[in-house]
Amino acid sequence: MDQTIQDFEAAIAELDTIVRKLEEGDLSLEASLQLYERGVHLSRFCHARLEEAERRIEVLNERGELKPAPAGLGDAAGDDRTR
């Protein structure tokens, strides 16, 4: 995983900034490609985190009770389960 991505919220905020910069169209082709590449990476990260959250919800719904998420869910992103 990319260590420069802090968490889901930070990734969404950075992705929003990238989209705005690309929409302005004032960048060189190379700069635009670099931002686009970073945006794809952020988008994939966010998609993966949303899929993990969906799996956790499915576990809760199937069992009707709160159970620890399967090992590995949330570990990579510094999941704080005390919230």
Summary of the structure (lengths in Angstrom):
residues: 83
radius of gyration: 16.3
end to end distance: 23.4
largest distance: 53.0
contacts: 178
relative contact order: 0.14
helix: 66%
strand: 0%
